[in-house]
Amino acid sequence: MRIFNFPALISTLAFLTIMASLESYGQSLGGNSFDFLNVPSNATSAALGGVNITKGGNNIDFVQNNPSSLNDEMLKRPSINMGFLPGKMTLTNLAYGFEEKHTGLWAVGMTYINYGKIDAYDPNGTYMGEESARDYVFSISKSHQIRHFRLGASIKFVGSNLAGYSSSGLAFDLGGQFVHPDKDLVVGLMIKNAGFVLSQYTESSDLSMALDVQAGFAYKPEHMPFRFTMTIYNLTNTNDLYNPENETGGASEERNVGAFDQVFSHVVIGGELLISKPFKILLGYNHKIKSELRHLEAPRMSGFAFGFNLDVRAFHFAYGHGFYNVAGGTNYVSLSLNMNRVFKKNN
């Protein structure tokens, strides 16, 4: 007896995602909140430029990038990620995939960002001590394969706490992948962070979800030890490039944003150099980061990223570094354990 109807679930989530997308899009025209949902949650993502929806394999961390990437190879591989961000901020991410007999493949995840202590002052400038700030996400994901296509969906509870003020929301991800049967080619499409705000910081707050639409592909030529990836993101906002008036030495100058920057600010390019089966070097470039930080104080490497993946027996290690500005870059480390291999040896 069939007790679980995946097409019905996907149809329901698709409807909710589309309706939530319409609301999120309308709200985000004036700017959005919960932007921490766009922060890379794992080392491999960070090393590939920060945005990627077609990396998969046995890396359970990527289910939080695109739920349709969830596959049999990711099961029973618990993963923990630590991110060290500029300003002494830290990120912790946990992920786990499993199979339920009647309903198929599932994954759960959690991301927690700690912004540390912040000095607090009253309207008169009197020091009031230190306050804390943190954001968190809890997610549950489901995927299903139909021949060469995989469909996936995630439901996420989102929370934020800033100096005693709290906000929360419910977000949906809906993704799909085409996996070529003969070539090393994956094409992906994603609606990300469509949702509703459940509670605001204050009555005057006007938060919205960080809605994003993404598309991408990953391709490895047959006789080359290199996999090329490209992701196009933030397609709901074609004019989002940050264009401040930069103050340098007391002078204010407006930075002109050209057509090239506007177009390529939506593109992230990455690659994997396959040194050997257990060892890969990762490279990435995010033009949006490069363009927004292009001023005298920014390092020339802003927007670039690198890292590696290393498999040692039942363990998978990953490291990712992203170059940002003089305030520092990001450093991520990941560790996952192949429980299938451990228990197989014990048996």
N, C-alpha and C positions, 0 to 999 in steps of 0.2 A: 504494500500500500504506500502510495506516494504521499508523504506528509509535508513536503516542502516544495513550493512552486517558485523556483528562482526567477523565471520570466515575470511572474506577477510582482515579485519583490522589486526587480529592476524597473518595471513600469511604474510602480508606486514611487520609488525613489527618484526616477527620472522626472515624474510630474512634480514632486516636491522640490527637486533641484531647479527645475525651470521656473517654477513660481517664486522660489527663493532668489533665483538669479535676477528676475525682473525687479524684485524689491531691492536687492543689494545694489543692482546697477543704478537704479534711480537714486538711491541714497549716496552712492559713491561718486556721483557727478560733482558733489561738493567736497570730496575728500572722504577717506574712509578711516576706520580704526581697526583694531585687532590686526595690525600689520605684522605682528610677530608671527602670524601664521605663515608668512613668506620667508622666515629665517630658515636656512638649511638645518635639518635635524640630525644629519649624520655626516661622517667624514668623507664618504665617497661622493655625496652630493656636493659638498663644499669644494672638493678637489676638481670636480667637473664644471665649476663655474657657478654653482648655487641653485640652478634650476635644471631638472632633467626628469622626463617622464617615460623614457624608453629603456633605461638600465634595469636589468632584472636578474636573471640567473638564479643564484641561491641566496641573494642578499635580501633578507627580510626587511631591512630598513627602508627599501624603496616602495613598500606598500603604502607608506605615508606620503610618498610623492605621487603615486598613481596606484589605486587599489586593484586595477586590472593586471598589474604585474605579479600579483600573488599566484604562485604555482606550487607544484608538488615538491620542488627542490628546496623551497623555503621553510618547509614544515619542521617543527621541533629544532629550530635554530635560534634560541633566545639571544637577543642582542642588547648591548648597552653602549650608548654613545655619550661622550662628554665633549662639550664645546666651550672654549675659552674665548670670549668675545671682548672687543675693546671696552675700556672703562671698568675692568674687573668684573664684568658680567659673566655668568656661567649658564650653560645649557645642559640639561640631562634628558636623555631620551631612552626609552625602553620599547622593545618590540618583540612580539612572539606570534608565530603562525602555527595553526593546528588544523586537523581534519575531524569533523564530526560525522559519524556514520551515515546519518540520514540527510544532512544538509550540505556536506562538502567542505570546502576550504574557507577558513576564517583567519583573521589576524586581529590582534589588539595592540594598542600602542599608547604611549604617554610621553608628553614633552613638558618640561618644566624649565622656565627661564627665571633666574634670580638676578635682579638688577643691583643687589647690594643695598647699602645704606645711603640715604639721601638727606642732606642737611635741610631742615625745615625752618621757615621764617613766617612770621605773621605779616599782615599788610603794612605794619609800621617798620618792618625790617628787623624785628626782635627775633633772635635765635630761639627756636622752640625745641631743639634737640634733633634726633635723627629719625627718619621714617624709612620704611622698607617698601619695595615694589617687586611684584612677581606676576608672571603669566603662566598659564598651564592649559594643556589640551589632553583630553582623553578620547580615544577613537576606537571604533570597531569597524572592521572591513570584511567584505565578502567578494569573492570572485567566482566566475564560472566560464568554462571554455566551451566554445562551439566551433568545432573543426579548427581553423587557423585563426580564429578570433577569440579574444578574451575580453570579458566585460567585468567591471568591478565597481563597487560603491562603498563609500565610507560615511558614517555618521560620527560627528565630533561634538563633544561638549567643550566649550571654550570659556575660560575664566580669566579675570584680571583683577589684581588688587594693587591699588596705588595709595599709599599713605592712609590706609584705613577705608578708602572708598573702593567699592567693588562693582564689577560689571560682569555680565555673562552672556553667552549666546549659543546657538545651535547651528552647526554648519554641515553641509553635505558636499561630498566629492563624488563625481560620476566620471568614470574613465573607460577607455577602450584601447585595445592594442591589436594590431594585425601582425602575426608572426609568420614570416615566409617559410613555407615547408622545406625549401631546398637551400635558400641563401641565408646568410647571417644578416638578416634584415628585420627590424622591428619598427613599425610606425604607430604612433600613439596620438590620442586626442583626449583632452581633459577639461572638464568644468570643475573649478576648484573654489572652495570657500563660499559657495552660495548658502545663504542662511538668514537667520533672524536673530536680532538682539533680544535677549530675554529680560535683561535688567541693565540700567544705565548707572554710571557713576553717581550722577546727581540728576535732579529733575530738569536741569537746563542742558544736560549733555545730549548730544545727537550722534551716537555711534552707529557704525554700519560695518558689515562684513567686508573683508578684503577680497572681493570677488575677482577671479582670474579665469581666463580661458587660455589654454595652452595646446600647442601641437608640436610634434617633434618626430625625429627618427634616429635610429642607430644602425650603422652599416659597417661591416667588415669585408673588404675585398678578399676573395678566396685565397690569394697567395701573399697577402700582406699581414704582418704581425701587428696590425693597428686597427682599432675600431673607432670610427668617427661618429660623433653625435652632434645634433643640433636641435635646439628647442626654441620655439617662438612663444613668448609669453606676454601676459598683460594685454591681451587683444581687446579687452573691453575699454581700454583707455589709450587712444592713439596720440595723446598730447600730454603725457605724464612726466616728461623729463624735467627734473628739478632745475629751475633757472633762477637762482638767487641773485641778489646784488652782493657781490663779494666785497668785503671790506678789507683792504690791504693797506696797512700803514695809514689808516684814517681816511683813505680815499675810497669812494664807492664806485664800482664799475659793474655794469650789467653784462653778463656773459651771453653772447649770441648763440642760439642753438640752431644749427643748420639741419637741412633735410637728411643728411647722412646720419647724424647723431640721432635724430628722431626715429628713423627707420631701424637702425641697428641697436637702439636702446631696448628693443624687444627681442633681441637675438642673443642666445648663449651658445657658445661653441665649446665642445669638449672632445677629449680623445683618450683612448686607452692603448698604451704601448705594451704589447703582450710579450714580456721578456721570457717568461716560461709559464707553464700551467699554474703554478702556485704564486707567481709574482707578476704584478702589473704596475706600471707607472701611469699616473693619471694627470691630465692637463686640462685646464679650462680657461675660458675668457668670457667675461661679462662686460659688454660695452657700456651698459647703463652705469655701472659702478665707475668705469674709467671716465666717462664723460662728465658725470656729476662731480667727480673729485679732481677734475683737470684744472688745477691752479698751481701757483708757484710752490706751495708747501706740500703738495701731494707727491708721493713717490711715482716714478715713471712706471712702476709695475702695478699700479692700482688697476684693479679689474681682472688681473691674472690670478690663477690658482694652480696648485699642484698637490700631489699626494701619491699614495701607493696603497695597494691591496696585497696582503701576504697571507697565504694559507700554510699553517704548520700543524700537520696531523688533524686533530679535531677542532682546532682553533682557527678563527679568521680575524686578522688584524687589519685595520685601516687607519690611515692618517690623511688629513687634508688641511691645507693652509691657503687662506685667501688674503691677497694684498689689498689693503684699503687706503688709509691715509696716515698722517704722522701720529695719530692717536693709537695706531697699531692695527694689526690684521686679526684674522680669526684662526684659531687652531682647534682642530677636532681630532679626537681619537675614538676608535670603535673596536669593540671586541664581541665576537659571537662564538657560540659553542655548538658544534654539530652533535646533538644528543643521539641521533640515529647511529652515528659511528661509535660513540662511547658505549651505548647499551649493547650494540652488536658485538663489541669486543668482550664485554662482561658476560654475554651469553655464550 
